[in-house]
Amino acid sequence: MPALIALLGPDAVANDADTLAFHSQDLMTEGAIPLAVARPGRTAQMAALVQFAKDRRLALYPRGGGMSYSRAFPPETRAAIVVDFSRLNAIRSVNRVDGHVTVEAGCTWAQLDTELARHGLRSRFWGPMSGGTATIGGSLSNGSVTFGSGDVGASANSVKSFEIVTGTGAVIHTGSDGAGCDHPFNRAFGPDLTGLFAHDCGALGIKTAVTLEVEPRPALVDGLSFASNDFGQMCALLRSVAEQRLASEIIAMDAEVARQNAGPPRLWADLKALAGIGLVSGNPLTAVRRMAHVALAGRGFLDKALYTLHFVVEARDADERRSRLRAIRRLAGDCAEIVNTVPLATRANPFPDLPVTHPDGRRMLPIHGLFAWSQVADFHLAYVQWKAARAQALAARGVTVAEFFAVVAGIGILYEPVFYWADSLRLFHERRTPGWLRASLPRHAENPEARALVQESVDQLVALMADHRASHFQIGRLYPYQQRHEEGRGELLRALKHQLDPDNICNPGALGL
Ligand SMILES: Cc1cc2nc3c(=O)[nH]c(=O)nc-3n(C[C@H](O)[C@H](O)[C@H](O)COP(=O)(O)OP(=O)(O)OC[C@H]3O[C@@H](n4cnc5c(N)ncnc54)[C@H](O)[C@@H]3O)c2cc1C
């Protein structure tokens, strides 16, 4: 510890029990308690920390906002340092002419969006729903979706260059900035080294900064919602809207997940929420109409059908908005249109202080698979059969499973079963429960039987997804990756890991490496 403090400074190192425990937990997992949490404030300090870890044979577990839930950063050994990026969070430069921003890894998506808004700009992929806490370094190491994904696709597509500290302590830049151009304007000057580090879980190196492509903010935002009882009909509509790039965010969910996302009923009476819904319209008359519409509709729409589908539509002007809305309605055919509260509320406050439990205090755990459109129906059938076969066992332990879907343009559909069960909360939940919910959140007793059943169910579903050729984001230590590679490709990946991190100190075990 004194040596680490001497290296980084006293404010940059913590080893009190509370901090160590909190930084070793995610939504589901309690990792080994590390020796310290280190907070480098500059790239050079990160490189020095790598050398420090190499010399002492310690593992480094990078942790951004800690909002992933696939055992992606909780340490597996006590001979470990958790790297926290909260002091490495500056926005280094905004370059409007060349269309990019360079930002340090610990900056949150909310922080970046607020700064870019001052320039009338936005990152092309602009964050997950957890972006109030999730960091740019964490999301781009995980692989993330949501804001912009109906058009741009996954988070990696927005990146022009990474600044990486490798496991040897070297600092490299992966775009044209690392290839003699002195400027990160071209991601792939020759082979795409940037892509190599995108969605790598930090197993190939530590991101200290990222250059993202930016675009002008849209003038108008609107939304449409529909209800359907038919999975095939839902997928057909989601796919055709994505194919034509008509919506910037495209999500769908069953009624249980919709209620969880909506929060407690009083939220919908909250004038601030309604005002936000009005504000995204960009026009006072439309704002009043929208607020009245949403307030009158209340939350009843959440129970309308098996699935609700939600599209956020952006436009340069009223003509473009009308044209996009008309096109989506035409594609929707006989799907029932419902009140558009979800898309409007999503954009009224894109980065809210989200609960990490069900509002009734039950624990939650989402998992997911990414499917090609042509393969999702087969998986859905197998999933429904799995759910029917497990129904009794799950009910006996009070475990429920609901489904959320998100479209990732250019890839397909993210299918996300979410488990809920009554159980005691961990330090992670206590700290991450938003203020508006903390006092009223019901508490449940320790429930190891239900938790074990959830874990067993997760393992079964992960295997079922692999059988149905799913791919994944936030691979961490949950989803099989290295194990699924064809032979030559697996060797290539191992060789890269060895070259970049010969002592295996960068998030050892992530990606199966
Ligand atoms: C309520 C809630 C809502 C969510 N909504 C979404 C959503 O809309 N879309 C979505 O895709 N996901 C969502 N998630 C999942 C998760 O929040 C995202 O994947 C998010 O991008 C994780 O970012 P983070 O900074 O918290 O990363 P962390 O969880 O801290 O880390 C993720 C991975 O990146 C590595 N890492 C972190 N920082 C670095 C770095 N600087 N260099 C190298 N490796 C690093 C870690 O070791 C780990 O492997 C949600 C989660 C919750 C709990």
Ligand as a Chemical Component Dictionary entry (heavy atoms), coordinates in Angstrom:
data_LIG
# 
_chem_comp.id                   LIG 
_chem_comp.type                 NON-POLYMER 
_chem_comp.pdbx_formal_charge   0 
_chem_comp.three_letter_code    LIG 
# 
loop_
_chem_comp_atom.comp_id 
_chem_comp_atom.atom_id 
_chem_comp_atom.alt_atom_id 
_chem_comp_atom.type_symbol 
_chem_comp_atom.charge 
_chem_comp_atom.model_Cartn_x 
_chem_comp_atom.model_Cartn_y 
_chem_comp_atom.model_Cartn_z 
_chem_comp_atom.pdbx_ordinal 
LIG C1  C1  C 0 -30.246 -0.566 -14.613 1  
LIG C2  C2  C 0 -29.312 -0.942 -15.715 2  
LIG C3  C3  C 0 -29.571 -0.508 -17.017 3  
LIG C4  C4  C 0 -28.731 -0.882 -18.069 4  
LIG N1  N1  N 0 -28.999 -0.445 -19.344 5  
LIG C5  C5  C 0 -28.215 -0.862 -20.370 6  
LIG C6  C6  C 0 -28.502 -0.464 -21.715 7  
LIG O1  O1  O 0 -29.421 0.299  -22.001 8  
LIG N2  N2  N 0 -27.698 -0.951 -22.703 9  
LIG C7  C7  C 0 -26.636 -1.766 -22.436 10 
LIG O2  O2  O 0 -25.944 -2.164 -23.370 11 
LIG N3  N3  N 0 -26.342 -2.148 -21.173 12 
LIG C8  C8  C 0 -27.089 -1.705 -20.146 13 
LIG N4  N4  N 0 -26.773 -2.084 -18.866 14 
LIG C9  C9  C 0 -25.553 -2.888 -18.627 15 
LIG C10 C10 C 0 -24.300 -2.006 -18.327 16 
LIG O3  O3  O 0 -24.658 -0.897 -17.569 17 
LIG C11 C11 C 0 -23.631 -1.513 -19.595 18 
LIG O4  O4  O 0 -23.110 -2.612 -20.301 19 
LIG C12 C12 C 0 -22.534 -0.460 -19.397 20 
LIG O5  O5  O 0 -22.047 -0.132 -20.673 21 
LIG C13 C13 C 0 -21.398 -0.870 -18.498 22 
LIG O6  O6  O 0 -20.545 0.253  -18.315 23 
LIG P1  P1  P 0 -19.680 0.392  -16.973 24 
LIG O7  O7  O 0 -18.867 1.621  -17.071 25 
LIG O8  O8  O 0 -20.562 0.257  -15.807 26 
LIG O9  O9  O 0 -18.735 -0.876 -17.126 27 
LIG P2  P2  P 0 -18.253 -1.892 -15.994 28 
LIG O10 O10 O 0 -19.389 -2.744 -15.605 29 
LIG O11 O11 O 0 -17.521 -1.195 -14.935 30 
LIG O12 O12 O 0 -17.207 -2.748 -16.841 31 
LIG C14 C14 C 0 -17.580 -3.464 -17.985 32 
LIG C15 C15 C 0 -16.379 -4.181 -18.568 33 
LIG O13 O13 O 0 -15.445 -3.239 -19.064 34 
LIG C16 C16 C 0 -14.176 -3.383 -18.415 35 
LIG N5  N5  N 0 -13.660 -2.025 -18.269 36 
LIG C17 C17 C 0 -14.211 -0.998 -17.582 37 
LIG N6  N6  N 0 -13.486 0.127  -17.789 38 
LIG C18 C18 C 0 -12.450 -0.219 -18.594 39 
LIG C19 C19 C 0 -11.347 0.487  -19.149 40 
LIG N7  N7  N 0 -11.163 1.802  -18.957 41 
LIG N8  N8  N 0 -10.456 -0.191 -19.917 42 
LIG C20 C20 C 0 -10.629 -1.504 -20.150 43 
LIG N9  N9  N 0 -11.651 -2.226 -19.656 44 
LIG C21 C21 C 0 -12.556 -1.587 -18.892 45 
LIG C22 C22 C 0 -14.476 -4.112 -17.121 46 
LIG O14 O14 O 0 -13.372 -4.842 -16.674 47 
LIG C23 C23 C 0 -15.615 -5.020 -17.569 48 
LIG O15 O15 O 0 -15.084 -6.143 -18.226 49 
LIG C24 C24 C 0 -27.607 -1.711 -17.800 50 
LIG C25 C25 C 0 -27.340 -2.118 -16.485 51 
LIG C26 C26 C 0 -28.183 -1.750 -15.454 52 
LIG C27 C27 C 0 -27.856 -2.222 -14.060 53 
# 
loop_
_chem_comp_bond.comp_id 
_chem_comp_bond.atom_id_1 
_chem_comp_bond.atom_id_2 
_chem_comp_bond.value_order 
_chem_comp_bond.pdbx_ordinal 
LIG C1  C2  SING 1  
LIG C2  C3  SING 2  
LIG C2  C26 DOUB 3  
LIG C3  C4  DOUB 4  
LIG C4  N1  SING 5  
LIG C4  C24 SING 6  
LIG N1  C5  DOUB 7  
LIG C5  C6  SING 8  
LIG C5  C8  SING 9  
LIG C6  O1  DOUB 10 
LIG C6  N2  SING 11 
LIG N2  C7  SING 12 
LIG C7  O2  DOUB 13 
LIG C7  N3  SING 14 
LIG N3  C8  DOUB 15 
LIG C8  N4  SING 16 
LIG N4  C9  SING 17 
LIG N4  C24 SING 18 
LIG C9  C10 SING 19 
LIG C10 O3  SING 20 
LIG C10 C11 SING 21 
LIG C11 O4  SING 22 
LIG C11 C12 SING 23 
LIG C12 O5  SING 24 
LIG C12 C13 SING 25 
LIG C13 O6  SING 26 
LIG O6  P1  SING 27 
LIG P1  O7  DOUB 28 
LIG P1  O8  SING 29 
LIG P1  O9  SING 30 
LIG O9  P2  SING 31 
LIG P2  O10 DOUB 32 
LIG P2  O11 SING 33 
LIG P2  O12 SING 34 
LIG O12 C14 SING 35 
LIG C14 C15 SING 36 
LIG C15 O13 SING 37 
LIG C15 C23 SING 38 
LIG O13 C16 SING 39 
LIG C16 N5  SING 40 
LIG C16 C22 SING 41 
LIG N5  C17 SING 42 
LIG N5  C21 SING 43 
LIG C17 N6  DOUB 44 
LIG N6  C18 SING 45 
LIG C18 C19 SING 46 
LIG C18 C21 DOUB 47 
LIG C19 N7  SING 48 
LIG C19 N8  DOUB 49 
LIG N8  C20 SING 50 
LIG C20 N9  DOUB 51 
LIG N9  C21 SING 52 
LIG C22 O14 SING 53 
LIG C22 C23 SING 54 
LIG C23 O15 SING 55 
LIG C24 C25 DOUB 56 
LIG C25 C26 SING 57 
LIG C26 C27 SING 58 
# 
